[in-house]
Amino acid sequence: MCVQDKHIMKQNGTKCFLTILNADEGDEGNYTIQLENKSELKEWRTVQWKQNAMVDSLKEFKMDNNQVRELNFLLYGPVGAGKSSIINTIKTIFEGRHCVICPVAARSTESFTKMYQKHSIRREGVVPLVFYDTMGVEKQESAGVRTDDVISALKGHITEDYAFNPILQILEGNPQYRMNPGLCDRIHCLINVISADKIALMDEEYINKMKKVREAARTMGIIQVVFMTDVDLACPMIKDSLRYIYRSKKIKENMQKCSNLLGVPVNCIFPVKNYHEETDLIEDINCLMLDALKRIIPWAQEYVVKCSTNT
């Protein structure tokens, strides 16, 4: 223990220095330093790290609604955040093999997805979950997906395979504009996708576009969550083991930053990792994604029930 006015501790990078003032023979001895890992917290959210039970539960999920036979999820976020990779990862988990249904451009600065694409999930039949992929958000007004097109998609006006036009929004009269969408055509949950290692670097233009979509979704009562990707790039501890995800101080700080930027509660933010360089299936990657899905599916289902009741 350092004694005031006797010992002075200084740190320079990874080196620590102890200075003893007015040293005498009584100060001779062995000195030790105790290090604390302040990047690790007490686990503050739990994950079931066994995938089979979660897969079986989701495989047996059924919709009990005459108007809606499947839940619609829309993925929305900046270019390169991992929207298409999330769909590939989910399909990989359920099909038990690597799936690259959605072409991706790793951490690209230009959106690889150009069309509004619908992706169903299959596992010994069809699981009633549908994920819609969108063009990425870009900083410039004349690039990337248009905010008003995303809002039209939320309302169910846009049909599958519509080619996004960064300059012109889709309007009535377009062959792929659905005039009178039903509850089955609308989006039941908006999944905002953001890279964990880029949250602090997000430009205001991105944030404003995403907030506008969030506000429209809020007005419609649509469930909103965040999937925070690239967690292994944001925290070295996670790169060693995904099981430290909810012990990582860095991840928790980034989740709070994300909440502050977008206005999404922390309990609606889910750090995930997509398959990228891996060639084998990894249970921890699967479990983290499955944990997020099992939490958001009931929320989307509640939204459908609420809308059905009010119809």
C-alpha positions as YAML, in Angstrom:
chain: A
units: angstrom
residues:
- id: 1
  name: MET
  ca: [0.00, 0.00, 0.00]
- id: 2
  name: CYS
  ca: [1.37, 3.40, -0.95]
- id: 3
  name: VAL
  ca: [1.99, 5.78, 1.95]
- id: 4
  name: GLN
  ca: [1.06, 9.42, 1.39]
- id: 5
  name: ASP
  ca: [4.06, 11.78, 1.15]
- id: 6
  name: LYS
  ca: [6.33, 8.73, 1.10]
- id: 7
  name: HIS
  ca: [5.54, 6.74, -2.06]
- id: 8
  name: ILE
  ca: [4.76, 8.16, -5.49]
- id: 9
  name: MET
  ca: [3.36, 5.88, -8.18]
- id: 10
  name: LYS
  ca: [3.56, 6.91, -11.84]
- id: 11
  name: GLN
  ca: [2.54, 5.12, -15.02]
- id: 12
  name: ASN
  ca: [3.92, 5.56, -18.51]
- id: 13
  name: GLY
  ca: [2.02, 3.38, -20.98]
- id: 14
  name: THR
  ca: [2.36, -0.21, -19.76]
- id: 15
  name: LYS
  ca: [5.21, 0.61, -17.34]
- id: 16
  name: CYS
  ca: [4.73, 1.60, -13.69]
- id: 17
  name: PHE
  ca: [7.33, 3.41, -11.56]
- id: 18
  name: LEU
  ca: [7.50, 3.67, -7.77]
- id: 19
  name: THR
  ca: [9.48, 6.51, -6.19]
- id: 20
  name: ILE
  ca: [10.34, 6.32, -2.46]
- id: 21
  name: LEU
  ca: [10.97, 9.73, -0.92]
- id: 22
  name: ASN
  ca: [13.72, 10.08, 1.71]
- id: 23
  name: ALA
  ca: [14.55, 6.37, 1.42]
- id: 24
  name: ASP
  ca: [16.38, 4.70, 4.33]
- id: 25
  name: GLU
  ca: [17.32, 1.13, 5.30]
- id: 26
  name: GLY
  ca: [13.82, 0.41, 6.57]
- id: 27
  name: ASP
  ca: [12.45, 0.85, 3.04]
- id: 28
  name: GLU
  ca: [14.54, -1.99, 1.67]
- id: 29
  name: GLY
  ca: [12.54, -5.05, 0.54]
- id: 30
  name: ASN
  ca: [10.49, -6.56, -2.28]
- id: 31
  name: TYR
  ca: [7.66, -4.45, -3.66]
- id: 32
  name: THR
  ca: [4.75, -5.92, -5.58]
- id: 33
  name: ILE
  ca: [2.03, -4.39, -7.73]
- id: 34
  name: GLN
  ca: [-1.55, -5.67, -7.88]
- id: 35
  name: LEU
  ca: [-3.28, -5.34, -11.24]
- id: 36
  name: GLU
  ca: [-7.04, -5.26, -11.72]
- id: 37
  name: ASN
  ca: [-8.83, -6.03, -14.97]
- id: 38
  name: LYS
  ca: [-11.21, -3.07, -15.21]
- id: 39
  name: SER
  ca: [-12.38, -4.09, -18.67]
- id: 40
  name: GLU
  ca: [-14.33, -7.01, -17.19]
- id: 41
  name: LEU
  ca: [-17.56, -6.52, -15.27]
- id: 42
  name: LYS
  ca: [-19.86, -8.83, -13.36]
- id: 43
  name: GLU
  ca: [-22.07, -10.61, -15.90]
- id: 44
  name: TRP
  ca: [-25.12, -8.39, -16.34]
- id: 45
  name: ARG
  ca: [-27.10, -10.36, -18.95]
- id: 46
  name: THR
  ca: [-27.17, -14.12, -19.39]
- id: 47
  name: VAL
  ca: [-27.09, -16.25, -22.55]
- id: 48
  name: GLN
  ca: [-27.97, -19.91, -22.92]
- id: 49
  name: TRP
  ca: [-24.80, -21.29, -24.50]
- id: 50
  name: LYS
  ca: [-26.47, -24.46, -25.79]
- id: 51
  name: GLN
  ca: [-28.13, -23.98, -29.17]
- id: 52
  name: ASN
  ca: [-30.26, -27.09, -29.61]
- id: 53
  name: ALA
  ca: [-33.02, -26.11, -27.18]
- id: 54
  name: MET
  ca: [-33.29, -22.62, -28.69]
- id: 55
  name: VAL
  ca: [-33.32, -23.92, -32.27]
- id: 56
  name: ASP
  ca: [-36.00, -26.49, -31.43]
- id: 57
  name: SER
  ca: [-38.12, -23.86, -29.69]
- id: 58
  name: LEU
  ca: [-37.96, -21.45, -32.63]
- id: 59
  name: LYS
  ca: [-38.48, -24.29, -35.12]
- id: 60
  name: GLU
  ca: [-41.79, -25.08, -33.42]
- id: 61
  name: PHE
  ca: [-42.91, -21.44, -33.34]
- id: 62
  name: LYS
  ca: [-46.27, -20.93, -35.06]
- id: 63
  name: MET
  ca: [-48.42, -17.91, -35.80]
- id: 64
  name: ASP
  ca: [-51.97, -18.14, -34.48]
- id: 65
  name: ASN
  ca: [-53.49, -15.29, -36.45]
- id: 66
  name: ASN
  ca: [-55.90, -15.35, -39.39]
- id: 67
  name: GLN
  ca: [-54.43, -12.16, -40.89]
- id: 68
  name: VAL
  ca: [-50.73, -12.84, -40.47]
- id: 69
  name: ARG
  ca: [-49.01, -16.14, -41.16]
- id: 70
  name: GLU
  ca: [-45.41, -14.98, -40.63]
- id: 71
  name: LEU
  ca: [-43.58, -12.22, -38.77]
- id: 72
  name: ASN
  ca: [-41.87, -9.60, -40.92]
- id: 73
  name: PHE
  ca: [-38.52, -8.12, -39.80]
- id: 74
  name: LEU
  ca: [-36.80, -5.29, -41.69]
- id: 75
  name: LEU
  ca: [-33.04, -4.76, -41.39]
- id: 76
  name: TYR
  ca: [-31.92, -1.16, -41.73]
- id: 77
  name: GLY
  ca: [-28.62, 0.60, -41.12]
- id: 78
  name: PRO
  ca: [-25.42, 2.06, -42.56]
- id: 79
  name: VAL
  ca: [-23.50, 0.50, -45.45]
- id: 80
  name: GLY
  ca: [-21.19, -2.27, -44.23]
- id: 81
  name: ALA
  ca: [-22.90, -2.69, -40.85]
- id: 82
  name: GLY
  ca: [-23.75, -6.33, -41.57]
- id: 83
  name: LYS
  ca: [-27.46, -6.41, -42.50]
- id: 84
  name: SER
  ca: [-27.09, -9.05, -45.22]
- id: 85
  name: SER
  ca: [-24.61, -10.98, -43.08]
- id: 86
  name: ILE
  ca: [-27.19, -11.21, -40.29]
- id: 87
  name: ILE
  ca: [-29.60, -12.92, -42.69]
- id: 88
  name: ASN
  ca: [-26.85, -15.28, -43.87]
- id: 89
  name: THR
  ca: [-25.97, -16.07, -40.26]
- id: 90
  name: ILE
  ca: [-29.60, -16.77, -39.28]
- id: 91
  name: LYS
  ca: [-30.11, -19.04, -42.30]
- id: 92
  name: THR
  ca: [-26.82, -20.80, -41.52]
- id: 93
  name: ILE
  ca: [-28.00, -21.54, -37.99]
- id: 94
  name: PHE
  ca: [-31.35, -22.98, -39.04]
- id: 95
  name: GLU
  ca: [-30.14, -24.90, -42.07]
- id: 96
  name: GLY
  ca: [-27.08, -26.31, -40.31]
- id: 97
  name: ARG
  ca: [-24.68, -25.33, -43.08]
- id: 98
  name: HIS
  ca: [-23.05, -22.13, -44.27]
- id: 99
  name: CYS
  ca: [-25.51, -20.09, -46.33]
- id: 100
  name: VAL
  ca: [-24.56, -17.12, -48.48]
- id: 101
  name: ILE
  ca: [-27.98, -16.26, -49.84]
- id: 102
  name: CYS
  ca: [-27.40, -12.53, -49.48]
- id: 103
  name: PRO
  ca: [-24.28, -11.33, -51.33]
- id: 104
  name: VAL
  ca: [-22.17, -9.13, -49.07]
- id: 105
  name: ALA
  ca: [-19.24, -6.78, -49.52]
- id: 106
  name: ALA
  ca: [-17.21, -6.96, -46.33]
- id: 107
  name: ARG
  ca: [-17.14, -3.60, -44.51]
- id: 108
  name: SER
  ca: [-17.72, -1.82, -47.81]
- id: 109
  name: THR
  ca: [-18.30, 1.90, -48.25]
- id: 110
  name: GLU
  ca: [-20.91, 1.28, -50.95]
- id: 111
  name: SER
  ca: [-24.12, -0.69, -50.53]
- id: 112
  name: PHE
  ca: [-24.00, -4.13, -52.10]
- id: 113
  name: THR
  ca: [-27.74, -4.66, -51.69]
- id: 114
  name: LYS
  ca: [-29.68, -2.77, -54.36]
- id: 115
  name: MET
  ca: [-33.12, -4.39, -54.15]
- id: 116
  name: TYR
  ca: [-35.78, -4.96, -51.52]
- id: 117
  name: GLN
  ca: [-35.35, -8.66, -50.85]
- id: 118
  name: LYS
  ca: [-37.42, -11.11, -48.84]
- id: 119
  name: HIS
  ca: [-35.74, -14.05, -47.10]
- id: 120
  name: SER
  ca: [-37.67, -16.88, -45.47]
- id: 121
  name: ILE
  ca: [-36.21, -19.27, -42.91]
- id: 122
  name: ARG
  ca: [-36.33, -23.04, -43.43]
- id: 123
  name: ARG
  ca: [-35.78, -25.79, -40.89]
- id: 124
  name: GLU
  ca: [-37.54, -29.07, -41.68]
- id: 125
  name: GLY
  ca: [-40.23, -26.92, -43.27]
- id: 126
  name: VAL
  ca: [-40.76, -23.16, -43.18]
- id: 127
  name: VAL
  ca: [-40.31, -21.24, -39.93]
- id: 128
  name: PRO
  ca: [-42.79, -18.29, -39.95]
- id: 129
  name: LEU
  ca: [-40.06, -15.65, -39.84]
- id: 130
  name: VAL
  ca: [-39.26, -13.37, -42.79]
- id: 131
  name: PHE
  ca: [-36.34, -10.95, -43.00]
- id: 132
  name: TYR
  ca: [-36.30, -8.08, -45.48]
- id: 133
  name: ASP
  ca: [-32.93, -6.78, -46.61]
- id: 134
  name: THR
  ca: [-32.54, -3.14, -47.66]
- id: 135
  name: MET
  ca: [-29.99, -0.94, -49.37]
- id: 136
  name: GLY
  ca: [-27.56, 0.61, -46.88]
- id: 137
  name: VAL
  ca: [-27.79, 4.11, -45.43]
- id: 138
  name: GLU
  ca: [-25.14, 6.49, -46.77]
- id: 139
  name: LYS
  ca: [-24.01, 9.91, -45.64]
- id: 140
  name: GLN
  ca: [-24.92, 11.79, -48.82]
- id: 141
  name: GLU
  ca: [-28.55, 12.59, -49.57]
- id: 142
  name: SER
  ca: [-28.13, 11.39, -53.16]
- id: 143
  name: ALA
  ca: [-26.69, 7.99, -52.17]
- id: 144
  name: GLY
  ca: [-27.93, 4.94, -50.35]
- id: 145
  name: VAL
  ca: [-31.48, 4.00, -49.47]
- id: 146
  name: ARG
  ca: [-33.96, 6.87, -49.22]
- id: 147
  name: THR
  ca: [-35.50, 7.45, -45.81]
- id: 148
  name: ASP
  ca: [-38.99, 7.82, -47.30]
- id: 149
  name: ASP
  ca: [-38.59, 4.47, -49.11]
- id: 150
  name: VAL
  ca: [-37.78, 2.74, -45.82]
- id: 151
  name: ILE
  ca: [-40.86, 4.31, -44.24]
- id: 152
  name: SER
  ca: [-42.95, 3.09, -47.20]
- id: 153
  name: ALA
  ca: [-41.51, -0.40, -46.64]
- id: 154
  name: LEU
  ca: [-42.49, -0.26, -42.96]
- id: 155
  name: LYS
  ca: [-46.06, 0.51, -44.01]
- id: 156
  name: GLY
  ca: [-46.07, -2.41, -46.45]
- id: 157
  name: HIS
  ca: [-46.25, -0.35, -49.63]
- id: 158
  name: ILE
  ca: [-43.12, -1.81, -51.28]
- id: 159
  name: THR
  ca: [-43.22, -5.24, -52.92]
- id: 160
  name: GLU
  ca: [-40.35, -7.71, -53.12]
- id: 161
  name: ASP
  ca: [-37.54, -7.08, -55.64]
- id: 162
  name: TYR
  ca: [-38.13, -3.34, -55.86]
- id: 163
  name: ALA
  ca: [-34.90, -1.70, -57.05]
- id: 164
  name: PHE
  ca: [-34.05, 1.16, -54.69]
- id: 165
  name: ASN
  ca: [-33.39, 4.51, -56.36]
- id: 166
  name: PRO
  ca: [-31.28, 6.90, -54.24]
- id: 167
  name: ILE
  ca: [-32.61, 9.86, -56.27]
- id: 168
  name: LEU
  ca: [-36.33, 9.11, -56.61]
- id: 169
  name: GLN
  ca: [-38.66, 7.73, -53.95]
- id: 170
  name: ILE
  ca: [-41.28, 5.13, -54.80]
- id: 171
  name: LEU
  ca: [-44.75, 6.64, -55.31]
- id: 172
  name: GLU
  ca: [-48.27, 5.56, -56.13]
- id: 173
  name: GLY
  ca: [-48.44, 4.46, -59.75]
- id: 174
  name: ASN
  ca: [-45.19, 2.51, -59.56]
- id: 175
  name: PRO
  ca: [-45.90, -1.17, -60.43]
- id: 176
  name: GLN
  ca: [-44.13, -2.20, -57.19]
- id: 177
  name: TYR
  ca: [-46.09, 0.19, -54.97]
- id: 178
  name: ARG
  ca: [-48.76, -1.71, -53.02]
- id: 179
  name: MET
  ca: [-51.77, 0.57, -52.66]
- id: 180
  name: ASN
  ca: [-53.64, -1.03, -49.77]
- id: 181
  name: PRO
  ca: [-51.25, -3.11, -47.67]
- id: 182
  name: GLY
  ca: [-52.68, -5.39, -45.02]
- id: 183
  name: LEU
  ca: [-51.20, -6.26, -41.65]
- id: 184
  name: CYS
  ca: [-49.49, -9.26, -43.29]
- id: 185
  name: ASP
  ca: [-47.65, -6.87, -45.65]
- id: 186
  name: ARG
  ca: [-46.43, -4.47, -42.99]
- id: 187
  name: ILE
  ca: [-43.20, -4.74, -41.01]
- id: 188
  name: HIS
  ca: [-43.70, -6.05, -37.48]
- id: 189
  name: CYS
  ca: [-40.23, -5.31, -36.12]
- id: 190
  name: LEU
  ca: [-37.55, -2.85, -37.24]
- id: 191
  name: ILE
  ca: [-34.01, -4.13, -36.67]
- id: 192
  name: ASN
  ca: [-31.50, -1.28, -36.75]
- id: 193
  name: VAL
  ca: [-28.03, -2.66, -37.52]
- id: 194
  name: ILE
  ca: [-24.90, -0.84, -36.32]
- id: 195
  name: SER
  ca: [-21.24, -1.90, -36.11]
- id: 196
  name: ALA
  ca: [-20.03, -1.93, -32.51]
- id: 197
  name: ASP
  ca: [-16.60, -0.63, -33.47]
- id: 198
  name: LYS
  ca: [-18.01, 2.34, -35.42]
- id: 199
  name: ILE
  ca: [-20.63, 3.77, -33.06]
- id: 200
  name: ALA
  ca: [-18.41, 6.61, -31.88]
- id: 201
  name: LEU
  ca: [-17.49, 7.44, -35.49]
- id: 202
  name: MET
  ca: [-21.02, 7.72, -36.86]
- id: 203
  name: ASP
  ca: [-21.62, 11.02, -38.65]
- id: 204
  name: GLU
  ca: [-24.62, 13.14, -37.74]
- id: 205
  name: GLU
  ca: [-26.07, 12.58, -41.21]
- id: 206
  name: TYR
  ca: [-26.38, 8.84, -40.55]
- id: 207
  name: ILE
  ca: [-27.90, 9.39, -37.13]
- id: 208
  name: ASN
  ca: [-30.47, 11.91, -38.41]
- id: 209
  name: LYS
  ca: [-31.62, 9.53, -41.17]
- id: 210
  name: MET
  ca: [-31.98, 6.65, -38.72]
- id: 211
  name: LYS
  ca: [-33.80, 8.81, -36.20]
- id: 212
  name: LYS
  ca: [-36.31, 9.86, -38.86]
- id: 213
  name: VAL
  ca: [-37.09, 6.22, -39.64]
- id: 214
  name: ARG
  ca: [-37.28, 5.44, -35.92]
- id: 215
  name: GLU
  ca: [-39.75, 8.26, -35.39]
- id: 216
  name: ALA
  ca: [-41.95, 6.96, -38.21]
- id: 217
  name: ALA
  ca: [-41.80, 3.45, -36.76]
- id: 218
  name: ARG
  ca: [-42.67, 4.80, -33.31]
- id: 219
  name: THR
  ca: [-45.71, 6.60, -34.72]
- id: 220
  name: MET
  ca: [-46.87, 3.30, -36.24]
- id: 221
  name: GLY
  ca: [-46.18, 1.45, -32.99]
- id: 222
  name: ILE
  ca: [-43.67, -0.88, -34.65]
- id: 223
  name: ILE
  ca: [-41.26, -2.72, -32.36]
- id: 224
  name: GLN
  ca: [-37.69, -1.41, -32.70]
- id: 225
  name: VAL
  ca: [-34.44, -3.06, -31.68]
- id: 226
  name: VAL
  ca: [-30.74, -2.79, -32.47]
- id: 227
  name: PHE
  ca: [-28.43, -5.60, -33.52]
- id: 228
  name: MET
  ca: [-24.90, -4.41, -32.73]
- id: 229
  name: THR
  ca: [-22.50, -6.30, -35.02]
- id: 230
  name: ASP
  ca: [-18.70, -6.73, -35.13]
- id: 231
  name: VAL
  ca: [-18.47, -7.06, -31.35]
- id: 232
  name: ASP
  ca: [-15.18, -8.95, -31.68]
- id: 233
  name: LEU
  ca: [-13.62, -5.92, -33.38]
- id: 234
  name: ALA
  ca: [-14.82, -3.56, -30.64]
- id: 235
  name: CYS
  ca: [-13.39, -5.55, -27.71]
- id: 236
  name: PRO
  ca: [-10.27, -7.79, -27.71]
- id: 237
  name: MET
  ca: [-11.70, -9.78, -24.80]
- id: 238
  name: ILE
  ca: [-14.65, -10.82, -27.00]
- id: 239
  name: LYS
  ca: [-12.30, -11.89, -29.78]
- id: 240
  name: ASP
  ca: [-10.88, -14.48, -27.40]
- id: 241
  name: SER
  ca: [-14.32, -15.74, -26.35]
- id: 242
  name: LEU
  ca: [-17.86, -14.60, -27.12]
- id: 243
  name: ARG
  ca: [-18.88, -15.84, -23.69]
- id: 244
  name: TYR
  ca: [-17.39, -12.68, -22.18]
- id: 245
  name: ILE
  ca: [-19.88, -10.56, -24.17]
- id: 246
  name: TYR
  ca: [-21.94, -9.51, -21.15]
- id: 247
  name: ARG
  ca: [-18.89, -9.05, -18.94]
- id: 248
  name: SER
  ca: [-17.17, -6.61, -21.29]
- id: 249
  name: LYS
  ca: [-17.06, -3.01, -20.09]
- id: 250
  name: LYS
  ca: [-16.37, -1.86, -23.66]
- id: 251
  name: ILE
  ca: [-19.45, -3.61, -25.05]
- id: 252
  name: LYS
  ca: [-21.66, -2.21, -22.31]
- id: 253
  name: GLU
  ca: [-20.31, 1.30, -22.94]
- id: 254
  name: ASN
  ca: [-20.98, 0.94, -26.68]
- id: 255
  name: MET
  ca: [-24.51, -0.27, -26.02]
- id: 256
  name: GLN
  ca: [-25.12, 2.80, -23.88]
- id: 257
  name: LYS
  ca: [-23.65, 5.07, -26.59]
- id: 258
  name: CYS
  ca: [-25.93, 3.41, -29.14]
- id: 259
  name: SER
  ca: [-28.92, 3.95, -26.85]
- id: 260
  name: ASN
  ca: [-28.05, 7.62, -26.42]
- id: 261
  name: LEU
  ca: [-27.60, 8.17, -30.17]
- id: 262
  name: LEU
  ca: [-30.74, 6.42, -31.40]
- id: 263
  name: GLY
  ca: [-33.02, 6.55, -28.38]
- id: 264
  name: VAL
  ca: [-33.38, 2.76, -28.19]
- id: 265
  name: PRO
  ca: [-33.44, 1.33, -24.62]
- id: 266
  name: VAL
  ca: [-30.40, -0.75, -23.72]
- id: 267
  name: ASN
  ca: [-32.60, -3.81, -23.12]
- id: 268
  name: CYS
  ca: [-33.59, -3.62, -26.81]
- id: 269
  name: ILE
  ca: [-29.95, -3.65, -28.00]
- id: 270
  name: PHE
  ca: [-28.38, -7.02, -28.79]
- id: 271
  name: PRO
  ca: [-24.66, -7.48, -29.53]
- id: 272
  name: VAL
  ca: [-24.19, -10.21, -32.13]
- id: 273
  name: LYS
  ca: [-21.46, -11.68, -34.30]
- id: 274
  name: ASN
  ca: [-21.98, -12.69, -37.91]
- id: 275
  name: TYR
  ca: [-20.18, -15.45, -39.74]
- id: 276
  name: HIS
  ca: [-17.39, -13.85, -41.74]
- id: 277
  name: GLU
  ca: [-14.08, -15.68, -41.93]
- id: 278
  name: GLU
  ca: [-15.23, -18.88, -40.24]
- id: 279
  name: THR
  ca: [-15.65, -22.02, -42.34]
- id: 280
  name: ASP
  ca: [-17.01, -24.24, -39.55]
- id: 281
  name: LEU
  ca: [-20.22, -23.71, -37.59]
- id: 282
  name: ILE
  ca: [-19.53, -22.25, -34.15]
- id: 283
  name: GLU
  ca: [-22.07, -22.78, -31.39]
- id: 284
  name: ASP
  ca: [-21.24, -19.57, -29.50]
- id: 285
  name: ILE
  ca: [-21.94, -17.44, -32.61]
- id: 286
  name: ASN
  ca: [-25.22, -19.31, -33.07]
- id: 287
  name: CYS
  ca: [-26.26, -18.96, -29.44]
- id: 288
  name: LEU
  ca: [-25.70, -15.20, -29.37]
- id: 289
  name: MET
  ca: [-27.90, -14.71, -32.45]
- id: 290
  name: LEU
  ca: [-30.53, -17.17, -31.24]
- id: 291
  name: ASP
  ca: [-30.68, -15.41, -27.88]
- id: 292
  name: ALA
  ca: [-31.48, -12.13, -29.67]
- id: 293
  name: LEU
  ca: [-34.14, -13.79, -31.84]
- id: 294
  name: LYS
  ca: [-35.90, -15.53, -28.98]
- id: 295
  name: ARG
  ca: [-36.27, -12.16, -27.22]
- id: 296
  name: ILE
  ca: [-37.53, -10.07, -30.15]
- id: 297
  name: ILE
  ca: [-39.97, -12.60, -31.67]
- id: 298
  name: PRO
  ca: [-42.51, -12.33, -28.80]
- id: 299
  name: TRP
  ca: [-42.38, -8.53, -29.08]
- id: 300
  name: ALA
  ca: [-43.15, -8.66, -32.81]
- id: 301
  name: GLN
  ca: [-45.93, -11.16, -32.15]
- id: 302
  name: GLU
  ca: [-47.46, -8.86, -29.53]
- id: 303
  name: TYR
  ca: [-47.46, -6.03, -32.09]
- id: 304
  name: VAL
  ca: [-49.39, -8.22, -34.55]
- id: 305
  name: VAL
  ca: [-51.92, -9.18, -31.86]
- id: 306
  name: LYS
  ca: [-52.39, -5.55, -30.88]
- id: 307
  name: CYS
  ca: [-52.93, -4.45, -34.49]
- id: 308
  name: SER
  ca: [-55.31, -7.34, -35.13]
- id: 309
  name: THR
  ca: [-57.37, -6.37, -32.08]
- id: 310
  name: ASN
  ca: [-57.60, -2.76, -33.22]
- id: 311
  name: THR
  ca: [-58.64, -3.68, -36.78]
...
